[in-house]
Structure formats: structure tokens, C-alpha cells
Amino acid sequence: MATDRNAVPRRRFLTGCGVGLLSLSAVARAHAAEGAAPPVPERPERTVRAGAKTLALTFDDGPSPLYTPRVLAVLARHGVRATFFMLGANVAKYPETVRQVAAAGHAIGNHSWSHPDLGALRPAQVRDQIRRTQNVIGRTAGRKPVLFRAPGGHFARAAMAECAALGLRPISWSVDPEDWSNPGSRVIADRVLANAGTGSIVLNHDGTLSGSDVPEHEGLADRTQTIEALKVYLPRLKAAGYRFTTPDAHPAG
């Protein structure tokens, strides 16, 4: 469930411009070589800097053996690469689905272990949430993530410090169709089409927090509307000349 409780209040659809952060992984390596602690970024990235009519699709809270393969099928049909921000607990539960995502060439990001409000945790607990997830994704997908998205968009100071320490880039979003609330597939599609543009990072959800393999039909853990909306807006964005990328493929934007 997406909410953004950063210091600057979020309107329904974010349209923030890029913050011009340097690549955290490069900064971390440079500072490690100098023996100094890497700087902690002030805010997450909300856009991608990838050229005209290029944007990024992202999916949170997976993997799900029920919904993630259906998302992968739609993306494959249109030749689109996306970013999946995964929960460590779901990675541990559904390793084969993780490997499907990796084998299809999509980027995998860290979304914490169990989706807590990181601002309500002690720094040691935040560290555990992020590092446990780094490790389980690394073991399962064969490579540790370089991107991190805080649950609910709440990038607490301790989480930003941990990103700096691990060389993770904190990634937020600029288009939130609130698909998690199941407002209807047409509403989701219309919200994406009305707000997406050059540099946008679009937030979607392919997984669930319920722990159920088969969530209640039309309940808040049912991602069917997200998938149906994707089938509508993805070809329309492509027809309008948009290209798709992942944040890890470009400098911080």
C-alpha cells in the first residue's frame, strides 16, 4: 500500500523533477577507497534521466507466484524491461518467481524484508530489514540489488544512511495511480496516461502483504486490476513514442 510521508507532502500524483544525486554506488566506492564514510543522500530519486520520452515502470511488494508471472507476460509481449522492488520475506517464500524475473532480464530492487514503517524502527532494525533482503535476493537471483525503495515511500534517515553504506540508490516515484486501492483498471490506466511523461517513474504493485498465495478476489491484495490496466496503458504509451528503462541503467536523476 503506497503512501509517501516525506518531509514535503505528496500530492496525489507526484511530478517532482530530478534531484541530481550522484550514483550512490560510485560515491560509496570512492569514499571507501579514501577511508571516509560515504555521504547520506537527502532525498530519494523520483525521476529517471534517460532522454526524451523515456520512463520507468516499477512494481512493488512481490514476488507473487500468482501475479508476477502475469505481469512478466505482459511486459514480454511488449518488449519492456521494468524494475521489481521485492520484499525479502516474499523472496524467501517464492524463490522460483524471483528467478523468473531475473531470467527475463528485469531489474530487482530491495523493498525491505516485511514492509514496515521504517521511521518507526530503531536504526539497527532498519539495517536488518535492508541487509536481510539484500542477502536473500543476492542468494536467489545471483546478484544483490543496487536500488532501494522504502515501504510506503517513507525514506527514514536511518534507511538513507544504510543506502549510503551499501551503495544503494534510493528510488521513489513520480506517478502513483494508487493501484493498490483497486479503483478499477480503467481508472488506473487513465491515471498513468494522464500523468506519465519524460523521466517518470511509475509505481505499480505485483505482490501482496497478506501472505496468502490466493488473495481474496477484489480485496486489497488482488492485483488483477493492475495487470489489466498494464495491458491498456503500456501499448498506448508505446504508440505515443515512449521507451522504457530502469533507474539502474542511468545516472541518478
C-alpha positions, 0 to 999 in steps of 0.5 A: 500500500503506497503512501509517501510521508516525506518531509514535503507532502505528496500530492496525489500524483507526484511530478517532482523533477530530478534531484541530481544525486550522484550514483550512490554506488560510485560515491560509496566506492570512492569514499571507501577507497579514501577511508571516509564514510560515504555521504547520506543522500537527502532525498530519494530519486523520483525521476529517471534521466534517460532522454526524451520520452523515456520512463520507468515502470516499477512494481512493488511488494512481490514476488507473487507466484500468482501475479508476477508471472502475469505481469512478466507476460505482459511486459514480454509481449511488449518488449519492456524491461521494468524494475521489481522492488521485492520484499525479502520475506516474499523472496524467501517464500517464492524463490522460483518467481524471483528467478523468473524475473531475473531470467527475463532480464528485469531489474530487482530492487530491495523493498525491505524484508516485511514492509514496515514503517521504517521511521518507526524502527530503531536504526539497527532494525532498519539495517536488518530489514535492508541487509536481510533482503539484500542477502536473500535476493543476492542468494536467489537471483545471483546478484544483490540489488543496487536500488532501494525503495522504502515501504510506503515511500517513507525514506527514514534517515536511518534507511538513507544512511544504510543506502549510503553504506551499501551503495544503494540508490534510493528510488521513489516515484513520480506517478502513483495511480494508487493501484493498490486501492483497486479503483478499477483498471480503467481508472488506473490506466487513465491515471498513468496516461494522464500523468506519465511523461519524460523521466517518470517513474511509475509505481505499480504493485505485483505482490501482496502483504497478506501472505496468502498465495490466493488473495481474496478476489477484489480485496486489497491484495488482488492485483488483477486490476493492475495487470489489466490496466498494464495491458491498456496503458503500456501499448498506448504509451508505446504508440505515443513514442515512449521507451522504457528503462530502469533507474539502474541503467542511468545516472541518478536523476 
